[in-house]
Amino acid sequence: MELYDVEDFWKFDLRVGFVKEAEKIKRTRKLIKLIVDFGKEERTIISGIADQYNEEELKGKKFIFVLNLKPKKLSGVESRGMLIVGENEEGKVYLIPVPDEIPAGTKVW
């Protein structure tokens, strides 16, 4: 395992986001489009978990996202962040929900 200085960790802007909308991207197996509220702004974020989770399991819930990544187009949709999840050795993805009392936009560290 490669080790990093803690200063490298502080470069990432991790925030709590509230998933307002979730929609599987047609003609893909894994991609789902999320409209996420971060308090002061909304962003579209594409995640590759639609083969394991459906829209209803994401919509209306809070999760942790990385915001300061370069935008990337996936299936013609620009993603402006990344959902943080857990994954085991067999490829099972685990959502990491955030308690309701933590406001959208809260910085995570």
Chimera marker file (.cmm) of the C-alpha trace (Angstrom):
<marker_set name="trace">
<marker id="1" x="0.000" y="0.000" z="0.000" r="1" g="1" b="0" radius="0.5"/>
<marker id="2" x="1.366" y="3.378" z="-0.993" r="1" g="1" b="0" radius="0.5"/>
<marker id="3" x="1.397" y="6.002" z="1.770" r="1" g="1" b="0" radius="0.5"/>
<marker id="4" x="0.599" y="9.685" z="1.266" r="1" g="1" b="0" radius="0.5"/>
<marker id="5" x="1.189" y="12.787" z="3.289" r="1" g="1" b="0" radius="0.5"/>
<marker id="6" x="-1.939" y="14.114" z="5.045" r="1" g="1" b="0" radius="0.5"/>
<marker id="7" x="-1.540" y="17.296" z="2.963" r="1" g="1" b="0" radius="0.5"/>
<marker id="8" x="-2.567" y="15.240" z="-0.094" r="1" g="1" b="0" radius="0.5"/>
<marker id="9" x="-5.851" y="14.323" z="1.607" r="1" g="1" b="0" radius="0.5"/>
<marker id="10" x="-6.721" y="17.971" z="2.309" r="1" g="1" b="0" radius="0.5"/>
<marker id="11" x="-6.652" y="18.677" z="-1.441" r="1" g="1" b="0" radius="0.5"/>
<marker id="12" x="-10.010" y="16.901" z="-1.871" r="1" g="1" b="0" radius="0.5"/>
<marker id="13" x="-13.247" y="18.793" z="-1.251" r="1" g="1" b="0" radius="0.5"/>
<marker id="14" x="-15.548" y="16.205" z="0.328" r="1" g="1" b="0" radius="0.5"/>
<marker id="15" x="-19.125" y="17.382" z="0.972" r="1" g="1" b="0" radius="0.5"/>
<marker id="16" x="-22.473" y="16.013" z="2.081" r="1" g="1" b="0" radius="0.5"/>
<marker id="17" x="-24.975" y="16.059" z="-0.768" r="1" g="1" b="0" radius="0.5"/>
<marker id="18" x="-28.727" y="15.404" z="-0.896" r="1" g="1" b="0" radius="0.5"/>
<marker id="19" x="-29.855" y="13.371" z="-3.924" r="1" g="1" b="0" radius="0.5"/>
<marker id="20" x="-32.874" y="15.216" z="-5.333" r="1" g="1" b="0" radius="0.5"/>
<marker id="21" x="-33.231" y="13.108" z="-8.478" r="1" g="1" b="0" radius="0.5"/>
<marker id="22" x="-31.835" y="9.805" z="-9.724" r="1" g="1" b="0" radius="0.5"/>
<marker id="23" x="-32.257" y="8.342" z="-13.204" r="1" g="1" b="0" radius="0.5"/>
<marker id="24" x="-30.607" y="5.352" z="-14.852" r="1" g="1" b="0" radius="0.5"/>
<marker id="25" x="-28.875" y="6.367" z="-18.071" r="1" g="1" b="0" radius="0.5"/>
<marker id="26" x="-30.457" y="4.564" z="-21.004" r="1" g="1" b="0" radius="0.5"/>
<marker id="27" x="-28.352" y="2.131" z="-23.024" r="1" g="1" b="0" radius="0.5"/>
<marker id="28" x="-25.923" y="1.647" z="-20.116" r="1" g="1" b="0" radius="0.5"/>
<marker id="29" x="-25.748" y="-1.118" z="-17.552" r="1" g="1" b="0" radius="0.5"/>
<marker id="30" x="-24.072" y="0.680" z="-14.658" r="1" g="1" b="0" radius="0.5"/>
<marker id="31" x="-24.529" y="4.429" z="-15.034" r="1" g="1" b="0" radius="0.5"/>
<marker id="32" x="-27.012" y="6.457" z="-13.027" r="1" g="1" b="0" radius="0.5"/>
<marker id="33" x="-27.430" y="10.246" z="-13.201" r="1" g="1" b="0" radius="0.5"/>
<marker id="34" x="-27.855" y="12.026" z="-9.870" r="1" g="1" b="0" radius="0.5"/>
<marker id="35" x="-28.992" y="15.606" z="-9.343" r="1" g="1" b="0" radius="0.5"/>
<marker id="36" x="-27.393" y="16.506" z="-6.012" r="1" g="1" b="0" radius="0.5"/>
<marker id="37" x="-28.074" y="19.500" z="-3.760" r="1" g="1" b="0" radius="0.5"/>
<marker id="38" x="-25.037" y="20.807" z="-1.874" r="1" g="1" b="0" radius="0.5"/>
<marker id="39" x="-26.832" y="23.653" z="-0.112" r="1" g="1" b="0" radius="0.5"/>
<marker id="40" x="-25.542" y="26.549" z="-2.206" r="1" g="1" b="0" radius="0.5"/>
<marker id="41" x="-25.505" y="24.709" z="-5.547" r="1" g="1" b="0" radius="0.5"/>
<marker id="42" x="-26.786" y="21.672" z="-7.409" r="1" g="1" b="0" radius="0.5"/>
<marker id="43" x="-24.632" y="19.395" z="-9.537" r="1" g="1" b="0" radius="0.5"/>
<marker id="44" x="-25.121" y="16.514" z="-11.910" r="1" g="1" b="0" radius="0.5"/>
<marker id="45" x="-23.024" y="13.537" z="-10.850" r="1" g="1" b="0" radius="0.5"/>
<marker id="46" x="-22.795" y="10.243" z="-12.726" r="1" g="1" b="0" radius="0.5"/>
<marker id="47" x="-22.117" y="7.098" z="-10.732" r="1" g="1" b="0" radius="0.5"/>
<marker id="48" x="-21.412" y="3.555" z="-11.948" r="1" g="1" b="0" radius="0.5"/>
<marker id="49" x="-23.629" y="1.747" z="-9.439" r="1" g="1" b="0" radius="0.5"/>
<marker id="50" x="-26.915" y="1.264" z="-11.353" r="1" g="1" b="0" radius="0.5"/>
<marker id="51" x="-26.252" y="-2.464" z="-11.692" r="1" g="1" b="0" radius="0.5"/>
<marker id="52" x="-26.497" y="-2.746" z="-7.879" r="1" g="1" b="0" radius="0.5"/>
<marker id="53" x="-28.778" y="0.132" z="-6.818" r="1" g="1" b="0" radius="0.5"/>
<marker id="54" x="-31.923" y="1.629" z="-8.331" r="1" g="1" b="0" radius="0.5"/>
<marker id="55" x="-33.203" y="5.194" z="-8.351" r="1" g="1" b="0" radius="0.5"/>
<marker id="56" x="-35.417" y="4.756" z="-5.288" r="1" g="1" b="0" radius="0.5"/>
<marker id="57" x="-32.498" y="3.569" z="-3.140" r="1" g="1" b="0" radius="0.5"/>
<marker id="58" x="-30.658" y="6.846" z="-3.838" r="1" g="1" b="0" radius="0.5"/>
<marker id="59" x="-33.325" y="9.525" z="-4.205" r="1" g="1" b="0" radius="0.5"/>
<marker id="60" x="-34.047" y="11.534" z="-1.059" r="1" g="1" b="0" radius="0.5"/>
<marker id="61" x="-30.912" y="10.396" z="0.769" r="1" g="1" b="0" radius="0.5"/>
<marker id="62" x="-27.625" y="12.059" z="1.736" r="1" g="1" b="0" radius="0.5"/>
<marker id="63" x="-24.187" y="10.752" z="0.838" r="1" g="1" b="0" radius="0.5"/>
<marker id="64" x="-20.590" y="12.008" z="0.677" r="1" g="1" b="0" radius="0.5"/>
<marker id="65" x="-19.254" y="13.322" z="-2.638" r="1" g="1" b="0" radius="0.5"/>
<marker id="66" x="-15.911" y="14.597" z="-3.970" r="1" g="1" b="0" radius="0.5"/>
<marker id="67" x="-16.522" y="17.980" z="-5.618" r="1" g="1" b="0" radius="0.5"/>
<marker id="68" x="-13.178" y="19.251" z="-6.878" r="1" g="1" b="0" radius="0.5"/>
<marker id="69" x="-12.564" y="16.723" z="-9.644" r="1" g="1" b="0" radius="0.5"/>
<marker id="70" x="-12.291" y="17.742" z="-13.285" r="1" g="1" b="0" radius="0.5"/>
<marker id="71" x="-15.666" y="17.369" z="-15.062" r="1" g="1" b="0" radius="0.5"/>
<marker id="72" x="-15.974" y="14.208" z="-17.141" r="1" g="1" b="0" radius="0.5"/>
<marker id="73" x="-18.500" y="13.231" z="-19.813" r="1" g="1" b="0" radius="0.5"/>
<marker id="74" x="-19.996" y="9.766" z="-19.436" r="1" g="1" b="0" radius="0.5"/>
<marker id="75" x="-22.526" y="8.623" z="-22.060" r="1" g="1" b="0" radius="0.5"/>
<marker id="76" x="-22.892" y="12.228" z="-23.184" r="1" g="1" b="0" radius="0.5"/>
<marker id="77" x="-23.647" y="13.619" z="-19.704" r="1" g="1" b="0" radius="0.5"/>
<marker id="78" x="-21.136" y="15.776" z="-17.841" r="1" g="1" b="0" radius="0.5"/>
<marker id="79" x="-20.390" y="14.608" z="-14.305" r="1" g="1" b="0" radius="0.5"/>
<marker id="80" x="-19.159" y="17.237" z="-11.850" r="1" g="1" b="0" radius="0.5"/>
<marker id="81" x="-18.160" y="15.110" z="-8.880" r="1" g="1" b="0" radius="0.5"/>
<marker id="82" x="-17.997" y="11.571" z="-7.526" r="1" g="1" b="0" radius="0.5"/>
<marker id="83" x="-20.109" y="9.586" z="-5.061" r="1" g="1" b="0" radius="0.5"/>
<marker id="84" x="-18.069" y="7.956" z="-2.284" r="1" g="1" b="0" radius="0.5"/>
<marker id="85" x="-18.982" y="4.273" z="-1.721" r="1" g="1" b="0" radius="0.5"/>
<marker id="86" x="-17.422" y="1.182" z="-0.176" r="1" g="1" b="0" radius="0.5"/>
<marker id="87" x="-16.558" y="-1.890" z="-2.253" r="1" g="1" b="0" radius="0.5"/>
<marker id="88" x="-15.546" y="-5.369" z="-1.130" r="1" g="1" b="0" radius="0.5"/>
<marker id="89" x="-13.160" y="-7.754" z="-2.896" r="1" g="1" b="0" radius="0.5"/>
<marker id="90" x="-16.028" y="-9.389" z="-4.827" r="1" g="1" b="0" radius="0.5"/>
<marker id="91" x="-17.150" y="-6.042" z="-6.287" r="1" g="1" b="0" radius="0.5"/>
<marker id="92" x="-20.198" y="-5.548" z="-4.043" r="1" g="1" b="0" radius="0.5"/>
<marker id="93" x="-20.776" y="-1.810" z="-3.627" r="1" g="1" b="0" radius="0.5"/>
<marker id="94" x="-22.007" y="-0.395" z="-0.322" r="1" g="1" b="0" radius="0.5"/>
<marker id="95" x="-23.691" y="2.981" z="0.000" r="1" g="1" b="0" radius="0.5"/>
<marker id="96" x="-22.520" y="5.084" z="2.943" r="1" g="1" b="0" radius="0.5"/>
<marker id="97" x="-25.554" y="7.087" z="4.073" r="1" g="1" b="0" radius="0.5"/>
<marker id="98" x="-25.214" y="10.343" z="5.995" r="1" g="1" b="0" radius="0.5"/>
<marker id="99" x="-27.580" y="11.057" z="8.921" r="1" g="1" b="0" radius="0.5"/>
<marker id="100" x="-30.496" y="13.383" z="8.126" r="1" g="1" b="0" radius="0.5"/>
<marker id="101" x="-29.446" y="15.992" z="10.706" r="1" g="1" b="0" radius="0.5"/>
<marker id="102" x="-26.208" y="16.795" z="8.840" r="1" g="1" b="0" radius="0.5"/>
<marker id="103" x="-26.967" y="19.620" z="6.364" r="1" g="1" b="0" radius="0.5"/>
<marker id="104" x="-26.253" y="19.344" z="2.643" r="1" g="1" b="0" radius="0.5"/>
<marker id="105" x="-23.000" y="21.141" z="1.836" r="1" g="1" b="0" radius="0.5"/>
<marker id="106" x="-21.280" y="20.213" z="5.098" r="1" g="1" b="0" radius="0.5"/>
<marker id="107" x="-17.539" y="19.684" z="4.612" r="1" g="1" b="0" radius="0.5"/>
<marker id="108" x="-16.253" y="16.182" z="5.428" r="1" g="1" b="0" radius="0.5"/>
<marker id="109" x="-12.725" y="15.494" z="6.707" r="1" g="1" b="0" radius="0.5"/>
<link id1="1" id2="2" r="1" g="1" b="0" radius="0.2"/>
<link id1="2" id2="3" r="1" g="1" b="0" radius="0.2"/>
<link id1="3" id2="4" r="1" g="1" b="0" radius="0.2"/>
<link id1="4" id2="5" r="1" g="1" b="0" radius="0.2"/>
<link id1="5" id2="6" r="1" g="1" b="0" radius="0.2"/>
<link id1="6" id2="7" r="1" g="1" b="0" radius="0.2"/>
<link id1="7" id2="8" r="1" g="1" b="0" radius="0.2"/>
<link id1="8" id2="9" r="1" g="1" b="0" radius="0.2"/>
<link id1="9" id2="10" r="1" g="1" b="0" radius="0.2"/>
<link id1="10" id2="11" r="1" g="1" b="0" radius="0.2"/>
<link id1="11" id2="12" r="1" g="1" b="0" radius="0.2"/>
<link id1="12" id2="13" r="1" g="1" b="0" radius="0.2"/>
<link id1="13" id2="14" r="1" g="1" b="0" radius="0.2"/>
<link id1="14" id2="15" r="1" g="1" b="0" radius="0.2"/>
<link id1="15" id2="16" r="1" g="1" b="0" radius="0.2"/>
<link id1="16" id2="17" r="1" g="1" b="0" radius="0.2"/>
<link id1="17" id2="18" r="1" g="1" b="0" radius="0.2"/>
<link id1="18" id2="19" r="1" g="1" b="0" radius="0.2"/>
<link id1="19" id2="20" r="1" g="1" b="0" radius="0.2"/>
<link id1="20" id2="21" r="1" g="1" b="0" radius="0.2"/>
<link id1="21" id2="22" r="1" g="1" b="0" radius="0.2"/>
<link id1="22" id2="23" r="1" g="1" b="0" radius="0.2"/>
<link id1="23" id2="24" r="1" g="1" b="0" radius="0.2"/>
<link id1="24" id2="25" r="1" g="1" b="0" radius="0.2"/>
<link id1="25" id2="26" r="1" g="1" b="0" radius="0.2"/>
<link id1="26" id2="27" r="1" g="1" b="0" radius="0.2"/>
<link id1="27" id2="28" r="1" g="1" b="0" radius="0.2"/>
<link id1="28" id2="29" r="1" g="1" b="0" radius="0.2"/>
<link id1="29" id2="30" r="1" g="1" b="0" radius="0.2"/>
<link id1="30" id2="31" r="1" g="1" b="0" radius="0.2"/>
<link id1="31" id2="32" r="1" g="1" b="0" radius="0.2"/>
<link id1="32" id2="33" r="1" g="1" b="0" radius="0.2"/>
<link id1="33" id2="34" r="1" g="1" b="0" radius="0.2"/>
<link id1="34" id2="35" r="1" g="1" b="0" radius="0.2"/>
<link id1="35" id2="36" r="1" g="1" b="0" radius="0.2"/>
<link id1="36" id2="37" r="1" g="1" b="0" radius="0.2"/>
<link id1="37" id2="38" r="1" g="1" b="0" radius="0.2"/>
<link id1="38" id2="39" r="1" g="1" b="0" radius="0.2"/>
<link id1="39" id2="40" r="1" g="1" b="0" radius="0.2"/>
<link id1="40" id2="41" r="1" g="1" b="0" radius="0.2"/>
<link id1="41" id2="42" r="1" g="1" b="0" radius="0.2"/>
<link id1="42" id2="43" r="1" g="1" b="0" radius="0.2"/>
<link id1="43" id2="44" r="1" g="1" b="0" radius="0.2"/>
<link id1="44" id2="45" r="1" g="1" b="0" radius="0.2"/>
<link id1="45" id2="46" r="1" g="1" b="0" radius="0.2"/>
<link id1="46" id2="47" r="1" g="1" b="0" radius="0.2"/>
<link id1="47" id2="48" r="1" g="1" b="0" radius="0.2"/>
<link id1="48" id2="49" r="1" g="1" b="0" radius="0.2"/>
<link id1="49" id2="50" r="1" g="1" b="0" radius="0.2"/>
<link id1="50" id2="51" r="1" g="1" b="0" radius="0.2"/>
<link id1="51" id2="52" r="1" g="1" b="0" radius="0.2"/>
<link id1="52" id2="53" r="1" g="1" b="0" radius="0.2"/>
<link id1="53" id2="54" r="1" g="1" b="0" radius="0.2"/>
<link id1="54" id2="55" r="1" g="1" b="0" radius="0.2"/>
<link id1="55" id2="56" r="1" g="1" b="0" radius="0.2"/>
<link id1="56" id2="57" r="1" g="1" b="0" radius="0.2"/>
<link id1="57" id2="58" r="1" g="1" b="0" radius="0.2"/>
<link id1="58" id2="59" r="1" g="1" b="0" radius="0.2"/>
<link id1="59" id2="60" r="1" g="1" b="0" radius="0.2"/>
<link id1="60" id2="61" r="1" g="1" b="0" radius="0.2"/>
<link id1="61" id2="62" r="1" g="1" b="0" radius="0.2"/>
<link id1="62" id2="63" r="1" g="1" b="0" radius="0.2"/>
<link id1="63" id2="64" r="1" g="1" b="0" radius="0.2"/>
<link id1="64" id2="65" r="1" g="1" b="0" radius="0.2"/>
<link id1="65" id2="66" r="1" g="1" b="0" radius="0.2"/>
<link id1="66" id2="67" r="1" g="1" b="0" radius="0.2"/>
<link id1="67" id2="68" r="1" g="1" b="0" radius="0.2"/>
<link id1="68" id2="69" r="1" g="1" b="0" radius="0.2"/>
<link id1="69" id2="70" r="1" g="1" b="0" radius="0.2"/>
<link id1="70" id2="71" r="1" g="1" b="0" radius="0.2"/>
<link id1="71" id2="72" r="1" g="1" b="0" radius="0.2"/>
<link id1="72" id2="73" r="1" g="1" b="0" radius="0.2"/>
<link id1="73" id2="74" r="1" g="1" b="0" radius="0.2"/>
<link id1="74" id2="75" r="1" g="1" b="0" radius="0.2"/>
<link id1="75" id2="76" r="1" g="1" b="0" radius="0.2"/>
<link id1="76" id2="77" r="1" g="1" b="0" radius="0.2"/>
<link id1="77" id2="78" r="1" g="1" b="0" radius="0.2"/>
<link id1="78" id2="79" r="1" g="1" b="0" radius="0.2"/>
<link id1="79" id2="80" r="1" g="1" b="0" radius="0.2"/>
<link id1="80" id2="81" r="1" g="1" b="0" radius="0.2"/>
<link id1="81" id2="82" r="1" g="1" b="0" radius="0.2"/>
<link id1="82" id2="83" r="1" g="1" b="0" radius="0.2"/>
<link id1="83" id2="84" r="1" g="1" b="0" radius="0.2"/>
<link id1="84" id2="85" r="1" g="1" b="0" radius="0.2"/>
<link id1="85" id2="86" r="1" g="1" b="0" radius="0.2"/>
<link id1="86" id2="87" r="1" g="1" b="0" radius="0.2"/>
<link id1="87" id2="88" r="1" g="1" b="0" radius="0.2"/>
<link id1="88" id2="89" r="1" g="1" b="0" radius="0.2"/>
<link id1="89" id2="90" r="1" g="1" b="0" radius="0.2"/>
<link id1="90" id2="91" r="1" g="1" b="0" radius="0.2"/>
<link id1="91" id2="92" r="1" g="1" b="0" radius="0.2"/>
<link id1="92" id2="93" r="1" g="1" b="0" radius="0.2"/>
<link id1="93" id2="94" r="1" g="1" b="0" radius="0.2"/>
<link id1="94" id2="95" r="1" g="1" b="0" radius="0.2"/>
<link id1="95" id2="96" r="1" g="1" b="0" radius="0.2"/>
<link id1="96" id2="97" r="1" g="1" b="0" radius="0.2"/>
<link id1="97" id2="98" r="1" g="1" b="0" radius="0.2"/>
<link id1="98" id2="99" r="1" g="1" b="0" radius="0.2"/>
<link id1="99" id2="100" r="1" g="1" b="0" radius="0.2"/>
<link id1="100" id2="101" r="1" g="1" b="0" radius="0.2"/>
<link id1="101" id2="102" r="1" g="1" b="0" radius="0.2"/>
<link id1="102" id2="103" r="1" g="1" b="0" radius="0.2"/>
<link id1="103" id2="104" r="1" g="1" b="0" radius="0.2"/>
<link id1="104" id2="105" r="1" g="1" b="0" radius="0.2"/>
<link id1="105" id2="106" r="1" g="1" b="0" radius="0.2"/>
<link id1="106" id2="107" r="1" g="1" b="0" radius="0.2"/>
<link id1="107" id2="108" r="1" g="1" b="0" radius="0.2"/>
<link id1="108" id2="109" r="1" g="1" b="0" radius="0.2"/>
</marker_set>
